[in-house]
Structures are given as C-alpha cells and as structure tokens.
C-alpha cells in the first residue's frame, strides 16, 4: 500500500529526521466552519490569568455551537497537546455555557488559526527510551479549589502520551496535588512499558519521571513518611511501589524546565513556546531566535517570541 500518508483524519509526513503527525485538513475545515480562517491570531490558547466561572456572562440561547466546537477541539487535541489544557477547561462549561465561555472559545480558535499546521515530530533515533514529566497547579479551580493534573510521556524526545485533567478531590497541600499527578503519570508509564514490550521493544526500565516538587519526591522514595501522609489515599502510593520495583526513577528539575507545565495552566507566550519547542512540536514558532539552555541536553533550544 506504500507509505502511510493519511489515516482517520491524521496526516503523516515523512522527513529526513522522522515523521510528523498533523490534522491540518481537519483544522482548516473547523476554522472555515467557525469563520476564523483569517482571524487575527493570539499567542496563547487562553488569555493569561484566565479564570472562568460558571455564572460569569450571559447564558447562550443556543449552546449547540459551543458544544460542537468543544467536541471537535477535543479530537484535535490528539495531536495538539498545546491546546489540551484550554480544551479541558472549556469542557467544564458545556452544560450551560455563557458569553464569557464563548469569548474564551473564540480566543482559542484565533490561536489555532495562527497554528493550523501545528503537529508532532516523531524523531527517528537509534535507541528508544521513555521519559515522563508530571506537574499540577494546586487549587487552581476558583470554585471547587481542585487542582489540575498534567503529565506528558516522551519516547526519546517525542511526545506520545499526555493528559490535562482536573483532579477528582481537593488536595490539602501542593505536595499532595503533585503526588496525585505523579500517580497518574506512573500508571500511564506502566501501561506504555507493557505495550512496548508486546511490540518487541524491551529494556525500557527504569523510566525517569521528572517532578518539580521536592516534598513529593521524598514521599514517593521514603516509606518512613507513611505516618505523615495518611491523608493521601492509599492508591496514590502506587507510585512508591513502582519505584521499589525499579520501574520508575524519580528526578527533580526546576519549574522553568517542567515540560508538563503547559498542561496545567496558561503560560506567558515566551514560556509557552519554549516548552513546545522542547516537546518537539512541529513546525517550530516562526520567530525562534536566540538561545534557551536545556539542562537535559547538550545543545541550545532557541526561543524568542514577541
């Protein structure tokens, strides 16, 4: 049948450095349907410090359009991890959307208008290794005070799995919120290692899981902390078990290099595009210049956004 070029709405391009996964046709059809094909683009998926409430704005007389676009954007997030946080945020108001929620959706569509060709670069490498990043935004929901979990798993340096989701219960501390995010990432890593083993890819252990919270790392590594962490449900100690099994290797890194940060909150445009560049989103931003050092590589990551 030849090289794979199109499958279930996904467009695959073959480059010397690897393959790219995009949904350009689906994106262009969505923008044409919504009337945002030629809209002025925005630098971030949502406005900075955007906090949406259920009772802000005027209820829409016909919420069908809002729900339809959110459903389509949810499908688009299969190759666009940069919009995952925005989509999960807007999805919380599908029951009774208001004019404020619609304005935020329009902002997201304008962002997509300027990044309609965005996709994932799956880079060709000689050896395969899984790496994961987990993060949370503690008590970020202004109504329920629940935290947002974000994680991304990389195969070598290419993203293959990610998640942005509001946690089901209120975390009593930032360490607990980070721990809940870590256990979600640990479960995903366990499944991916098993899947890759069935596909003939072995020797994946241990998988490095990066976290930017020192307290969370101490809880996961040290069983003596059990008496001080009873308020964290038992299922969260799944991560500790995987560390003991040598499936996971926990690592600390500074917040500014936390790749999962883009899945937990709206970041300033410079940091947003810096993280996307590190995640091998393709194509890179047209204004990439200068240099931002990556502590986990020997090269320079370029980024300058006006």
LINQUI-V63904 format. One record per residue. N is the residue number from 1. SS is DSSP state (A for helix, B for strand, O for the rest). PHI is phi in whole degrees, 0 to 359 (999 if undefined). OMEGA is omega as a letter, one per 40 degrees, with the letter a starting at -180 (999 if undefined). Layout:
# LINQUI-V63904
{{N SS PHI OMEGA} {N SS PHI OMEGA}}
This chain:
# LINQUI-V63904
{{1 O 999 i} {2 O 85 a} {3 O 291 i} {4 O 287 i} {5 O 236 a} {6 B 208 a} {7 B 205 i} {8 O 50 i} {9 O 88 i} {10 B 263 i} {11 B 258 a} {12 B 244 i} {13 B 244 a} {14 B 256 a} {15 B 242 i} {16 O 302 a} {17 O 268 a} {18 B 154 i} {19 B 235 i} {20 B 244 i} {21 B 246 i} {22 B 224 i} {23 O 228 a} {24 A 297 a} {25 A 297 i} {26 A 299 a} {27 A 294 a} {28 A 294 i} {29 A 295 i} {30 A 295 a} {31 A 293 i} {32 A 293 i} {33 A 295 a} {34 A 275 a} {35 O 82 a} {36 O 248 a} {37 O 298 a} {38 O 247 a} {39 O 288 i} {40 O 292 a} {41 O 288 i} {42 O 250 a} {43 O 274 a} {44 O 226 a} {45 O 298 i} {46 O 228 i} {47 O 299 i} {48 O 299 a} {49 O 61 i} {50 O 288 i} {51 O 232 a} {52 O 270 i} {53 O 241 a} {54 O 293 a} {55 O 256 i} {56 O 272 i} {57 O 91 a} {58 O 262 i} {59 B 302 i} {60 O 287 i} {61 O 291 i} {62 O 229 a} {63 O 282 a} {64 A 300 a} {65 A 298 i} {66 A 301 a} {67 A 295 a} {68 A 297 a} {69 A 293 i} {70 A 296 i} {71 A 298 i} {72 A 290 i} {73 A 292 i} {74 A 297 i} {75 A 292 a} {76 A 295 a} {77 O 291 i} {78 O 295 i} {79 O 237 a} {80 O 235 i} {81 A 293 a} {82 A 291 i} {83 A 252 a} {84 A 300 a} {85 A 296 a} {86 A 296 a} {87 A 293 i} {88 A 293 i} {89 A 292 a} {90 A 289 a} {91 A 293 a} {92 O 287 a} {93 O 243 a} {94 O 288 a} {95 O 293 i} {96 O 216 a} {97 O 289 a} {98 B 239 i} {99 A 296 i} {100 A 293 i} {101 A 292 i} {102 A 294 i} {103 A 295 i} {104 A 294 i} {105 A 297 i} {106 A 296 i} {107 A 298 i} {108 A 295 i} {109 A 295 i} {110 A 292 i} {111 A 296 i} {112 A 294 i} {113 A 300 i} {114 A 275 a} {115 O 227 a} {116 O 294 a} {117 O 262 a} {118 O 295 i} {119 B 198 a} {120 B 247 i} {121 B 260 i} {122 B 264 a} {123 B 280 i} {124 O 284 a} {125 O 224 a} {126 O 277 a} {127 O 231 a} {128 O 252 i} {129 O 212 i} {130 B 274 i} {131 B 221 a} {132 B 228 i} {133 B 228 i} {134 B 232 a} {135 B 204 i} {136 B 212 i} {137 B 247 a} {138 O 293 i} {139 O 51 a} {140 O 283 i} {141 O 287 a} {142 O 291 a} {143 O 263 a} {144 O 266 a} {145 O 59 i} {146 O 275 a} {147 O 268 i} {148 B 251 i} {149 B 267 i} {150 B 219 i} {151 B 213 i} {152 B 217 i} {153 B 245 a} {154 B 250 i} {155 B 261 a} {156 O 61 i} {157 O 240 a} {158 B 251 i} {159 B 289 i} {160 B 237 i} {161 B 205 i} {162 B 205 a} {163 B 205 i} {164 B 228 a} {165 B 207 i} {166 B 284 a} {167 O 291 a} {168 O 281 i} {169 O 226 a} {170 O 279 i} {171 O 272 a} {172 O 278 i} {173 O 206 i} {174 A 294 i} {175 A 295 i} {176 A 295 i} {177 A 298 i} {178 A 294 a} {179 A 293 i} {180 A 295 i} {181 A 294 a} {182 A 296 a} {183 A 291 i} {184 A 297 i} {185 A 293 i} {186 A 297 i} {187 A 296 i} {188 A 293 i} {189 A 297 i} {190 A 301 a} {191 A 292 a} {192 A 294 i} {193 A 298 i} {194 A 295 i} {195 A 297 a} {196 A 296 i} {197 A 296 i} {198 A 294 i} {199 O 274 i} {200 O 94 i} {201 O 257 a} {202 O 246 i} {203 O 58 i} {204 O 267 a} {205 O 268 e} {206 O 278 i} {207 B 265 a} {208 B 281 i} {209 B 246 a} {210 B 269 i} {211 B 218 a} {212 O 254 i} {213 O 236 a} {214 A 294 a} {215 A 297 i} {216 A 297 i} {217 A 295 i} {218 A 295 i} {219 A 297 a} {220 A 289 a} {221 A 269 a} {222 O 245 i} {223 A 298 a} {224 A 296 a} {225 A 285 a} {226 A 304 a} {227 A 297 a} {228 A 266 a} {229 O 232 a} {230 O 293 a} {231 O 287 i} {232 O 270 a} {233 O 304 a} {234 A 301 a} {235 A 295 a} {236 A 293 a} {237 A 283 i} {238 A 306 i} {239 A 299 i} {240 A 300 i} {241 A 299 a} {242 A 290 i} {243 A 293 i} {244 A 295 i} {245 O 279 a} {246 O 64 i} {247 O 281 a} {248 B 247 i} {249 B 232 a} {250 B 275 a} {251 B 216 i} {252 B 266 i} {253 O 214 a} {254 O 298 a} {255 A 302 a} {256 A 294 i} {257 A 251 a} {258 O 279 a} {259 A 294 a} {260 A 286 a} {261 A 300 a} {262 A 291 a} {263 A 261 a} {264 O 241 a} {265 O 198 i} {266 O 274 a} {267 O 258 i} {268 O 303 a} {269 A 303 a} {270 A 298 i} {271 A 293 i} {272 A 302 a} {273 A 283 i} {274 A 298 a} {275 A 293 i} {276 A 296 i} {277 A 294 i} {278 A 293 a} {279 O 276 i} {280 O 62 i} {281 B 291 a} {282 B 228 e} {283 O 282 i} {284 O 293 i} {285 O 301 a} {286 O 297 a} {287 O 252 i} {288 O 289 i} {289 O 215 i} {290 O 62 a} {291 O 203 i} {292 B 235 a} {293 B 283 i} {294 O 257 a} {295 O 292 a} {296 O 256 i} {297 O 219 a} {298 O 260 a} {299 O 250 i} {300 B 244 i} {301 B 256 a} {302 O 268 i} {303 O 195 i} {304 O 206 a} {305 O 239 i} {306 O 262 999}}
